[in-house]
Amino acid sequence: MVVLERDALVKRLGMVWTLGRRSRPETREYVRQMSERSDRWHGTCARDGVISDTCRPVALVVDDEASVCTTLKILLKLRGFETVTASSGAEALAAFEKGGEFQFVLTDFSMPEMTGLELAIAIKAKAPRQPVFLFTAYAERFRSQPPLPAIDKILEKPISMVKLDEAIALAAG
């Protein structure tokens, strides 16, 4: 049985759970699943079922609009991620090359100087297994074309939490 530190769980899920003899079986199952998911992301940071807030997965978000980066940062924080934001492809590549370990990269397609697709190709050249998700208001354009080898998933703007969760699950593998 997985034992979770209550305060860490409250912070992690953003909810208050009462774990004990009176907790419902579906609550215990949900907590078990969240603990397993956390173990996948945190590796050594989740020991003996205790979730540590000191080691959270990190996502790289790239968009030339600051408001979009801020919104995605908030949404990803609700999902337990730290977020590094970049306002251009060049800035994102610099963050990537610094040795940042990202669970996934979420990039806008339409940006000046370097498109999200060009960024994805550059990242995949350096780290072929790095999950890269493209979000765009022009998703219909990409659906009619053959799949893009550098892109793991295309998300349509505005991004729904359901689609964001699907992308996160894909990155978790």
C-alpha positions as CSV (number, residue, x, y, z in Angstrom):
1,M,0.0,0.0,0.0
2,V,1.3,3.5,-0.9
3,V,1.5,5.9,2.0
4,L,1.5,9.6,1.1
5,E,2.6,12.5,3.1
6,R,-0.6,14.5,3.4
7,D,0.8,18.0,3.1
8,A,2.8,17.0,0.0
9,L,-0.3,15.5,-1.6
10,V,-2.4,18.6,-0.8
11,K,0.2,20.8,-2.5
12,R,0.7,18.4,-5.4
13,L,-3.0,17.9,-6.2
14,G,-4.2,21.3,-5.0
15,M,-7.0,19.5,-3.1
16,V,-7.5,18.4,0.5
17,W,-7.8,14.6,0.9
18,T,-8.7,12.9,4.0
19,L,-6.8,9.6,3.9
20,G,-7.7,7.1,6.5
21,R,-10.1,4.3,7.4
22,R,-13.1,6.3,6.3
23,S,-11.7,7.2,2.8
24,R,-13.6,5.8,-0.1
25,P,-12.0,3.1,-2.3
26,E,-12.1,5.3,-5.4
27,T,-10.2,8.0,-3.5
28,R,-7.5,5.6,-2.4
29,E,-7.2,4.3,-6.0
30,Y,-6.9,7.9,-7.4
31,V,-4.2,8.6,-4.9
32,R,-2.4,5.4,-5.8
33,Q,-2.5,6.4,-9.5
34,M,-1.3,9.9,-8.8
35,S,1.6,8.4,-6.8
36,E,2.6,6.1,-9.6
37,R,2.4,9.0,-12.1
38,S,4.6,11.1,-9.8
39,D,7.1,8.2,-9.5
40,R,7.4,8.2,-13.3
41,W,8.1,11.9,-13.4
42,H,10.1,12.3,-10.2
43,G,12.2,9.1,-10.2
44,T,14.3,9.3,-7.1
45,C,12.3,12.4,-5.8
46,A,9.4,10.2,-4.9
47,R,10.7,7.7,-2.3
48,D,8.6,5.3,-0.4
49,G,5.4,6.9,-1.7
50,V,6.2,10.3,-0.3
51,I,6.1,13.0,-3.0
52,S,8.8,15.6,-2.7
53,D,8.1,19.2,-3.9
54,T,11.8,19.8,-4.4
55,C,11.9,17.9,-7.7
56,R,9.1,18.7,-10.1
57,P,9.1,17.9,-13.8
58,V,9.9,20.8,-16.1
59,A,8.3,21.8,-19.4
60,L,9.6,24.3,-21.9
61,V,6.9,26.6,-23.3
62,V,7.7,28.7,-26.3
63,D,5.5,31.5,-27.6
64,D,6.2,35.1,-28.8
65,E,3.1,36.3,-26.9
66,A,3.9,36.7,-23.2
67,S,0.2,36.3,-22.2
68,V,0.1,32.8,-23.8
69,C,3.3,31.8,-21.9
70,T,1.9,33.0,-18.7
71,T,-1.4,31.2,-19.2
72,L,0.3,27.9,-20.1
73,K,2.6,28.3,-17.1
74,I,-0.4,28.6,-14.8
75,L,-2.1,25.6,-16.4
76,L,1.0,23.4,-16.2
77,K,1.6,24.4,-12.6
78,L,-1.9,23.1,-11.8
79,R,-0.6,19.8,-13.4
80,G,2.5,19.7,-11.2
81,F,5.0,21.2,-13.6
82,E,7.7,23.8,-13.3
83,T,7.8,25.8,-16.5
84,V,10.6,27.5,-18.4
85,T,9.3,30.0,-20.9
86,A,10.9,31.4,-24.0
87,S,9.7,34.1,-26.3
88,S,11.5,32.9,-29.5
89,G,12.9,29.8,-31.0
90,A,16.5,31.0,-30.5
91,E,15.8,31.6,-26.8
92,A,14.3,28.2,-26.5
93,L,17.3,26.5,-28.2
94,A,19.6,28.4,-25.8
95,A,17.6,27.0,-22.8
96,F,17.6,23.6,-24.3
97,E,21.4,23.6,-25.0
98,K,22.1,24.8,-21.4
99,G,21.4,21.2,-20.4
100,G,17.8,21.7,-19.2
101,E,16.0,18.4,-18.8
102,F,12.5,19.0,-20.1
103,Q,9.7,16.5,-19.9
104,F,8.3,18.0,-23.1
105,V,8.5,21.1,-25.2
106,L,5.3,23.0,-26.1
107,T,5.9,25.5,-28.9
108,D,3.7,27.9,-30.9
109,F,3.9,27.4,-34.7
110,S,3.8,31.0,-35.9
111,M,6.7,33.0,-34.4
112,P,9.1,35.5,-36.0
113,E,12.6,34.4,-37.1
114,M,12.1,30.7,-36.4
115,T,8.8,28.8,-36.6
116,G,7.8,26.2,-34.1
117,L,8.4,23.5,-36.7
118,E,11.9,24.7,-37.3
119,L,12.5,24.7,-33.5
120,A,11.2,21.2,-33.3
121,I,13.5,20.0,-36.0
122,A,16.5,21.6,-34.3
123,I,15.5,20.1,-30.9
124,K,15.0,16.6,-32.4
125,A,18.4,16.8,-34.1
126,K,20.0,17.2,-30.7
127,A,17.6,14.9,-28.7
128,P,15.5,12.6,-31.0
129,R,13.5,11.2,-28.1
130,Q,12.5,14.7,-26.7
131,P,8.7,15.1,-26.9
132,V,7.8,18.2,-28.8
133,F,4.2,19.4,-29.1
134,L,3.1,22.1,-31.5
135,F,0.2,24.4,-30.7
136,T,-1.4,26.5,-33.4
137,A,-4.5,28.3,-34.5
138,Y,-3.9,26.7,-37.9
139,A,-4.3,23.1,-36.8
140,E,-6.6,22.3,-39.8
141,R,-3.6,23.1,-42.2
142,F,-1.6,20.3,-40.5
143,R,-4.4,17.7,-40.4
144,S,-4.6,17.7,-44.2
145,Q,-0.8,17.1,-44.6
146,P,1.3,14.0,-43.8
147,P,2.4,13.7,-40.2
148,L,5.4,15.9,-39.3
149,P,8.3,13.7,-38.1
150,A,9.6,16.3,-35.6
151,I,6.2,16.9,-33.9
152,D,4.8,14.4,-31.5
153,K,1.4,16.0,-31.2
154,I,-0.4,19.1,-32.6
155,L,-2.7,21.0,-30.3
156,E,-5.2,23.5,-31.4
157,K,-5.4,27.0,-29.9
158,P,-7.0,27.7,-27.6
159,I,-5.6,24.6,-25.8
160,S,-8.2,22.7,-23.7
161,M,-7.2,21.1,-20.5
162,V,-8.2,17.7,-21.9
163,K,-5.9,18.1,-24.9
164,L,-3.1,19.3,-22.6
165,D,-3.6,16.3,-20.4
166,E,-3.4,14.0,-23.4
167,A,-0.1,15.6,-24.4
168,I,1.3,15.2,-20.9
169,A,0.3,11.6,-20.8
170,L,2.0,11.1,-24.2
171,A,5.2,12.6,-22.8
172,A,5.0,10.4,-19.7
173,G,5.1,7.5,-22.2
